[in-house]
Amino acid sequence: MNLLVWSIIVSFYNMLSIKFIPKFILWFMNISNEHQKIADEISLLKEEQSKILIVKEFAKHTKLQRRINKLNEQLKNHIIENSSKNLKIKFICKVSLYVFSVILNLLFVYYNYNKTVLRELPTNWFVPLSWLVRWPSSQVGTMSFVFWYSITNCVAKVTTNNIL
């Protein structure tokens, strides 16, 4: 029974790490405050512009509006640039974590529990797919650890996708 619980814990750990590690890396890489500085400057200029009467100081109001428009354009470009960069980083991180997780899981199962039988089942439960349930073990009417671990990984993936 201990092996069943540990396989569930490891499966959920894998799926949650694949969800949160890319987000953590993106958060860590977005420490630059350029976006925030531009937004603060825009708000200051808008505040200054709101204090100016457009009828009396049209030229000053128009200059401020041009600066605000220019900063808004810079902010848009900065956001577009960061979003494409973040998408690339997230994709590379997720793919590498999936590959690492799959390799680690295969090595873990193959070297430790390759032919471990978890449960004996009635032979008629999985009649057409009984070979898959018992694989790589050759004992009829059993469930192997490989099958159980695959199922827990699938369940962990579905539940973490729905939760997060």
Secondary structure, 3 states (H helix, E strand, C coil): CHHHHHHHHHHHHHHHHHHHHHHHHHHHHCCCCHHHHHHHHHHHHHHHHHHCCCCCCHHHHHHHHHHHHHHHHHHHHHHHHHHHHHHHHHHHHHHHHHHHHHHHHHHHHHHHHCCCEEEECCCCCCCCCHHHHHCCCCCCCEEEHHHHHHHHHHHHHHHHHHHC
